[in-house]
Amino acid sequence: MGIQDREGRWLSTLGGRRYNDRSEILWQLNRDGFAADSLSTVMRSYFIEHEITHGSRRLYIECGTPHPIRLSFVPEDLTDLVVMRHTPMARAMEKIARRYISPDNELSQMLGVKDQEWFQY
């Protein structure tokens, strides 16, 4: 979703996803030069209104938000859990993943940590 000016230039765009009654903002991009116009607040306000009309009951903002709208949200901790089997096939898949998954992907970064502590039960 996005906001355009009268000439059709994009001022702000926002991307996310909706699953059942939950919505998540994954990224937002604002046009440079409009810092005094609060494009982030306007864009997120439109997004919240849009998601409420589509039945969303919970909204998540990836990595939080620095402006005052954050006071309307309940902060939550998030923990990633990765389960890996210690089998020859799992080790082969790990090597393939390291080679083909983009280095800026969180899974790729996790697999690339040499001193990562893995627990085996």
Steps between C-alpha positions, in 0.01 A plus 500: 500500500622855450438872494545709185507875448280682243752437224499124569844484666526251782549664840488186713456128441448227754508123475381230730285194529170394649422161648148441632443788746865610528695746290870577492690796359825363356642813335425863421671733255451879509600757240794715608440867577176472696630453855280780636186342348498177707454265205564199725220592737255576219584180311474281809173667601349418159633146530346453846162631380518276192582190705225567755243519219630163375455335840851516646500487877878503560769703326873433513773735386823316420780649716256740667460866420681808635223760482217561752268245338708241689317601818185341354666158478583236757865397462568128470814290507559272207711188506605300198526127543699301248495123520764310308545128477849356519478271201705484178203640304462792744871586472472492120196730509687739732787524248255558214319767701825681577586507130165604351314705761571873480756612762261765634243230587475429875520122450815542291655720768413250771652210305812706435586562866799280573470504880121454504400295803275209402336280760448136435245299698 
